[in-house]
Structure formats: structure tokens, C-alpha cells
Amino acid sequence: MGIRTIYDTIRQGETNLHEKSVSSGLTLLVVDLNWGDSTDSLRLKVYTPSGALLGTYYDNADGQTDGRIYLYILSLTV
């Protein structure tokens, strides 16, 4: 399976919704929200196919405010 990417633009205060289908056999999903501007805040919500919220992630969750949220989501079911 190749790399699948979504590119979009957004302005401060806006909300963009994107849906990305992944195969049922996928064990790792990498999410990289890269705003590139550390002066504005980021928030990312990731939902499962059943609608459960995995979490709300913020730019500073990794200890630095750098305009990027980079996640590895690992499936715990085999």
C-alpha cells in the first residue's frame, strides 16, 4: 500500500473535516498535521470507524509548540 496524503489549507479559527478510509488489516496509522506556524494553536481529533474519539491532540502535547502534531496510532487488535 502506498502513501496516502491529504493536502488542504485552513485559516486561524476555521475547522476542516477530513475523512480517510483505511483497510481493516492496517496495524499502524501515521497522522502528521503540519501547520508550520508556531504562533497559532492546533487541535486534532481522530475518530474510529465506529465514531469513538481516540483523543483530542494539541500542538504542545509533545512538549514543544512548533505548529505540528505528529501521531503514530497503533492497532492493539490482531
C-alpha positions as a Markdown table, in Angstrom:
| # | Residue | x | y | z |
|---|---|---|---|---|
| 1 | Met | 0.0 | 0.0 | 0.0 |
| 2 | Gly | 1.4 | 3.4 | -0.9 |
| 3 | Ile | 1.4 | 6.6 | 1.0 |
| 4 | Arg | -1.9 | 8.4 | 1.1 |
| 5 | Thr | -1.9 | 12.1 | 1.8 |
| 6 | Ile | -4.5 | 14.8 | 2.1 |
| 7 | Tyr | -3.4 | 18.4 | 1.4 |
| 8 | Asp | -5.6 | 21.3 | 2.4 |
| 9 | Thr | -5.4 | 24.9 | 3.6 |
| 10 | Ile | -7.0 | 26.5 | 6.6 |
| 11 | Arg | -7.1 | 29.9 | 8.3 |
| 12 | Gln | -6.9 | 30.6 | 12.0 |
| 13 | Gly | -10.3 | 30.0 | 13.7 |
| 14 | Glu | -11.6 | 27.7 | 10.9 |
| 15 | Thr | -12.3 | 24.0 | 11.2 |
| 16 | Asn | -11.6 | 21.5 | 8.4 |
| 17 | Leu | -13.1 | 18.0 | 8.5 |
| 18 | His | -11.4 | 15.2 | 6.5 |
| 19 | Glu | -12.4 | 11.5 | 6.3 |
| 20 | Lys | -9.8 | 9.0 | 5.3 |
| 21 | Ser | -10.7 | 5.3 | 4.9 |
| 22 | Val | -8.1 | 2.7 | 5.9 |
| 23 | Ser | -8.1 | -1.0 | 5.3 |
| 24 | Ser | -9.2 | -3.3 | 8.1 |
| 25 | Gly | -5.8 | -5.0 | 8.2 |
| 26 | Leu | -3.9 | -1.8 | 8.8 |
| 27 | Thr | -1.9 | -2.0 | 12.1 |
| 28 | Leu | -0.2 | 1.4 | 12.1 |
| 29 | Leu | -1.6 | 4.8 | 11.0 |
| 30 | Val | 0.7 | 7.8 | 10.9 |
| 31 | Val | -1.0 | 11.2 | 11.2 |
| 32 | Asp | 1.1 | 14.3 | 10.5 |
| 33 | Leu | -0.7 | 17.7 | 10.9 |
| 34 | Asn | 1.9 | 20.2 | 9.9 |
| 35 | Trp | 0.8 | 23.9 | 10.1 |
| 36 | Gly | 4.4 | 25.2 | 10.1 |
| 37 | Asp | 3.5 | 28.2 | 12.2 |
| 38 | Ser | 4.1 | 28.0 | 15.9 |
| 39 | Thr | 2.3 | 31.3 | 16.6 |
| 40 | Asp | -1.2 | 29.7 | 16.0 |
| 41 | Ser | -2.6 | 26.8 | 18.1 |
| 42 | Leu | -3.5 | 23.4 | 16.6 |
| 43 | Arg | -6.1 | 20.8 | 17.7 |
| 44 | Leu | -6.7 | 17.4 | 16.1 |
| 45 | Lys | -9.4 | 14.9 | 16.8 |
| 46 | Val | -9.2 | 11.4 | 15.5 |
| 47 | Tyr | -12.3 | 9.1 | 15.4 |
| 48 | Thr | -12.5 | 5.4 | 14.9 |
| 49 | Pro | -14.9 | 4.0 | 12.2 |
| 50 | Ser | -17.5 | 3.3 | 15.0 |
| 51 | Gly | -17.3 | 7.0 | 16.0 |
| 52 | Ala | -15.3 | 6.7 | 19.1 |
| 53 | Leu | -12.9 | 9.6 | 19.8 |
| 54 | Leu | -9.3 | 8.4 | 20.2 |
| 55 | Gly | -8.3 | 11.7 | 21.6 |
| 56 | Thr | -8.0 | 15.4 | 21.2 |
| 57 | Tyr | -4.4 | 16.2 | 20.4 |
| 58 | Tyr | -2.8 | 19.6 | 20.8 |
| 59 | Asp | 0.3 | 21.1 | 19.3 |
| 60 | Asn | 2.2 | 21.2 | 22.6 |
| 61 | Ala | 1.3 | 17.6 | 23.6 |
| 62 | Asp | 4.9 | 16.6 | 22.8 |
| 63 | Gly | 6.4 | 19.3 | 24.9 |
| 64 | Gln | 7.0 | 21.8 | 22.2 |
| 65 | Thr | 4.8 | 24.3 | 20.3 |
| 66 | Asp | 6.1 | 24.0 | 16.7 |
| 67 | Gly | 3.0 | 24.1 | 14.5 |
| 68 | Arg | 2.9 | 20.3 | 14.2 |
| 69 | Ile | 1.0 | 17.3 | 15.6 |
| 70 | Tyr | 2.7 | 14.0 | 14.6 |
| 71 | Leu | 1.0 | 10.8 | 15.8 |
| 72 | Tyr | 1.6 | 7.0 | 15.5 |
| 73 | Ile | -1.7 | 5.2 | 16.1 |
| 74 | Leu | -1.0 | 1.5 | 16.6 |
| 75 | Ser | -3.8 | -1.1 | 16.4 |
| 76 | Leu | -3.8 | -3.3 | 19.5 |
| 77 | Thr | -6.0 | -6.0 | 17.9 |
| 78 | Val | -4.6 | -8.5 | 15.6 |
